[in-house]
Amino acid sequence: MKDNATANLGKFEHPGITAKGEQRARVALSNPQTLWFNTGTLCNITCANCYIESSPENDRLVYLTAYDVSDYLTQLDERNWGVHEIAFTGGEPFMNPNMIDMTRVSLAAGYEVLILTNAMLPMMRRRVQDGLQELNRDFPGKLTLRVSVDHHSAHYHDQERGTGAFEKTLIGMRWLRDAGIKMAIAGRTMWSESETESRLGFAQLFDREGFEIDAQDPGMTVLFPEMDETVEVPEITTECWGILGKSPDDVMCASSRMVVKRNGASRPTVLACTLLPYDPQFEMGETLEEAEKSVPLNHAHCSKFCVLGGASCSA
């Protein structure tokens, strides 16, 4: 078996040229729709295969504040990006004590808000619950929580997140259901199950629990391909768009950017992608103006997850 040091040896080394000497594909910010904020990499659990390595100890990305968010919302107005959605990811966003305030600032500015969460204990604190209910009341229909449910069965979900995690997440989802807060689901495709089978399993789960989530809608039940850097993947050249029948406008970095704050940094910075928080070549600068340049698809995730997998983290 190839390890991550040899699976793609010689590939993804030059931002402009592939290992075969062909021109590497680049993606322009052609239709910005979502601005992501990583609220910090701390999480209440440690998953078996977390792409960002979140855990109770990982603070490589530190907590953002409502002031940070407000600054970038002002920049959105100044740059006239046309973004309609502000999205928060982590770590577990509800570990950040500023989460409710950051959400309110975004909603009050007229944006729809998407929060990615495991719906476990950090979300179930009374202060958070009260805040979510107030936000849902003040901005009806504008707030969505996308809950991580890796599989529709406890058996496989708990393999990833720990024994009892599935039931803890269901408790949180039942609270969201009863509070009338809109939910979506983020699942994974790593158990040799067809998409049809997976969506049927989620549909049965939603029906049993009375969750108003459409299992057939890929925007409401998102099934992410696995990001495994030990798997060999092809590099994407400029010729690939025609060969694959795809457009660079369909790739996530054509429509989004992510703001993070690194531990020890004085200011946040903007990244090209939600999936590559630690790779310095995808750091674009501190401002949205700097982040308007095109992105070379110079990572295995660009190929496997975004182009060949057709996945996007946005709603």
HUKA-V459582 format. One record per pair of residues at least 6 apart in sequence whose C-alpha atoms are under 6 Angstrom apart, sorted by the first residue. I is the first residue (numbers start at 1). GAP is how many residues later the second one is. Records with the same first field share a line. If there is no record, write none. Layout:
BEGIN
I = GAP + GAP
END
This chain:
BEGIN
2 = 228
3 = 227
4 = 225 + 226
7 = 223 + 224 + 225
8 = 224
10 = 9
11 = 8
12 = 286 + 287
15 = 281 + 283
16 = 8
17 = 6 + 7
18 = 6
23 = 214
24 = 213 + 214
25 = 211 + 212 + 213 + 272
26 = 269 + 270 + 271
27 = 221 + 227 + 267 + 268
28 = 226 + 266
29 = 225 + 226
30 = 224
31 = 224
32 = 49 + 51 + 223 + 224
33 = 50 + 51 + 222
34 = 49 + 51 + 52 + 222
35 = 51 + 221 + 222 + 223
36 = 50 + 51 + 52 + 222
37 = 51 + 221 + 222
38 = 50 + 51 + 52 + 222
39 = 24 + 25 + 51 + 54
40 = 21 + 22 + 23 + 50 + 51
41 = 13 + 17 + 18 + 20 + 49 + 50
42 = 12 + 13 + 14 + 16 + 17 + 49
43 = 11 + 12 + 13 + 48 + 49
44 = 12
45 = 10
46 = 9
47 = 113 + 114
48 = 112
54 = 37
60 = 202 + 203
61 = 200 + 201 + 202
62 = 199 + 201
65 = 33
66 = 35 + 36
84 = 27
85 = 26 + 27 + 28
86 = 27
87 = 26 + 27 + 28
88 = 27
89 = 27
92 = 25
94 = 28 + 29
95 = 27
112 = 30
113 = 30
114 = 30 + 31
115 = 30
116 = 29 + 30
117 = 30
118 = 29 + 30
119 = 50 + 53
120 = 48 + 49 + 52
144 = 38 + 39
145 = 38
146 = 37 + 38 + 39
147 = 38 + 39
148 = 37 + 38
149 = 37 + 38
150 = 7 + 37 + 38
151 = 6 + 36
152 = 49 + 50
154 = 12
158 = 7
184 = 36 + 37
185 = 36
186 = 35 + 36
187 = 35 + 36
188 = 35 + 36
189 = 36
199 = 16
202 = 13
203 = 12
215 = 6
219 = 96
241 = 6
251 = 55
252 = 60
257 = 14 + 15 + 16
258 = 12 + 13 + 16
259 = 10 + 11
260 = 8 + 9
261 = 7
269 = 16 + 17
270 = 14 + 15 + 16
271 = 11 + 12 + 13
272 = 10
284 = 7
305 = 6
END
